[in-house]
Amino acid sequence: DGSKVLVKFTDYGCTYCRQSIAQIDAMIAADPDLKVVVREWPIFDGSEQAARMALAAARQGKYPAFYHAMFELGPPSEATIAQAGRIAELDMEAAQRFAASEEATAELARNMGLARTLGFSGTPSWIAGDEAIEGLVPAARLQDALDSEA
C-alpha cells in the first residue's frame, strides 16, 4: 500500500533474481512507503509453470509465501513447484486450474509485452520511479531512482 512503487520483472530460474530477494526484503522492511509489484516474466526454460502457479498463489492471497519458497527451493521443477505450493498452503486443485487458465496466460502475455515495450532483455528488470533498470543492481541504485521520483 506504499506511495513509492518498485516493479520487479522476475523468473524463478534466474539466479540473479534469487540473489535480489534479500536486498528487496530489506528495502521493504526499512521503508513502509515502499510497495513492490512483482511481474512474472518466465523467460528461462522450465519457468512458465512456476510463474503460472505464482499467479494462482496470488489469486489465493498467498503470493509472498509461494514466491519466497520457490526461490529458496532452487530451480523450478515439478517437485519444487509442488513443494512451494505446500509451503504456501495453496489449494492445489484450484491453483492448478487457475494456472492452466486463459486468465493466467493473458497475464503472462501482458508482462512479456510490457517488458518488451520497456526494452528489457533479461531478468531481473526493474521500474523504479521513472527509470527502467536492468540486471542485479545494488539496493542503493534502486533507492536512488525511487527517491528521485519524490
N, C-alpha and C positions, 0 to 999 in steps of 0.2 A: 504493500500500500504506500510505498515511498514516493517522494516527489522527484527523486533522481532515478533515471532508468538506465540500466545496463542490459543490453541484449547480447546473449551468447549463442552462437551457432555451434552446435556440438555433434560429435559422433562417438558412440561408445567404443569403437575400435581405435580411436585416436589417443595415442599415449600423451600427446601434448594437452589434450582436453582433460585427461585424467590428472596430469600434473597441475592444472589450473584450479582444481577443486579447493584445495586448502586455502589458497590466497583469496578466492572469491568468498568462501565461507567466512574468512577473517574480515573481509570488507563489509559483508552483511552484518556481522556481529559488531563492528565498530561504528556503523552508520545506520541508525534506524530509519533514515530517509531514503535509503537505497533499496530500490526494487530491481531484482534480477529476473529477466524474462529469458527462458531457455527455448531456443528454436531447435527442434530435432532436424538434423541435416545428415542423414546416413549416406555418406559418400564412400565409405570403405566397404569392401566385400564382406558380407555376413552381418552388417549392422542394421539392415532395414527392419528385421523382425524385432530387434531390441527397441528401435525407435517407435515402432507401432505399439509395442507393449507399454512404452513410456507414455504415449498419448492415452492409452487405456488407463494407466495408473492415474494420470491427471484427471481423467473423467471421474475416477473413483475418489478423488481428493487425496491421493497417496503418492503424488509425483516425487516429492523430495526424498522419501524413503526408497523408492524404486531407483531413482537417479543415483543416489549415493551408493546403494547396494550394487548396482550394475557396474559402476566404476571400481568398486572395491573387489569385485569378484573376478575381474580380468576381462579379456576379450569376449565379445558376445558369442554365445553358442546356445544351442537349445538348453543345455544344462544350466548355464549361468543366467539365462533369461528366466527360466523356471525358478531357480533359487532366489533371484532378486524379487520375483513375484511373491514367493512365500515370505521373504523377509518383510516386504512391504504390506503383507497380508491382503493381497488382491483377491477378489472374487475371480478366480482364474477362468471360469467358463465365460463370464461376462467380459473379461479382459480380452480373451481370445476372439470373441465375437466382434468386439469393437475394433481390435487390431486388424481384422480382416475386412472392415467396413469401408465403404466409399468415403465416409467422413474422414477416416484416418488417411486414406490415400490422398484425398484433396488437401489435407493439412500438410502432408509431406511435400506435395507438389507446390503449394504456396511458399513453403520455406525454401525450396530449391529455386523457385522463381525470384524470390526476394534476394537470396544470396547471389544469384547471377546478376540481378539488376545492380546490386551494390559492388559488383566486380570481385567478389570473393572467389578464391581459388582453392581454399582448404580450411580445415578446422584446427584450432578454434578460431573463430572470427567474431568480431565484436562491433556493436554500435554503442558508443559511449558519448553522451552529449550529442554534438553534431558531427562526430567523427566516426568513420568506418575504419577499423583497425584489424589487421590480420595477424595471426600467429600467437604463440605463447609469449606474452609481454608481461613485464613486471606490473604488479598491482598499482604501483605509483603512476605508471603511464595511463592506466585506465582511470585512476582517480583524478589525474590532471585534466583529462578530457571531460570527465563529469563535472569538475569544478569550473571549467572554462565556460560551461553552458549556463551556469547560475547567474 
